[in-house]
């Protein structure tokens, strides 16, 4: 909410400056509008993800796992991104009613189109999982999909 208010103030101030520029010299409006548009179209970088994010997700059974008692699988927790490509997480997992609390760490990439990858090491079992990542341009929310063969899992994150 605070970020939206700041964005509104910047836009409103810029629009006011644009109107003032047209009256005073007739040329400032175009330069200000072009600068504002360029700032809004910037893509993502590693720094787009920084801070704590709430995490929720689930894993669906494949056809061969339909009778597996460890389903349904649900996850909730907090991811902490450092803005430089590293993450840590505390996640509670319910797998068919068996509760586990896990400490995860990993790395992430994020391209200018706001898509990237995540590799997570889950402890204590030392399992490595791989995900594709899609983030909103403001870094406020995103979605993961697991890319390891034989898994159907998704996660959603939202900045706290």
Buried (B, 14 or more C-beta within 10 A) or exposed (E): EEEEEEEEEEEEEBBEBBEEBBEEEEEBBEEBBEEBEEEEEEEBBBEBBBEEBBBBBBBEBEEEBEEEEBBEBEBBBBBBBBEEBEBBBBBBBBBEEEEEEBEBBBBBEBBEEBBBBBBBBBEEEEEEBBBEBBBBEEBBBBBBBBBEEEBEBBBBBEBE
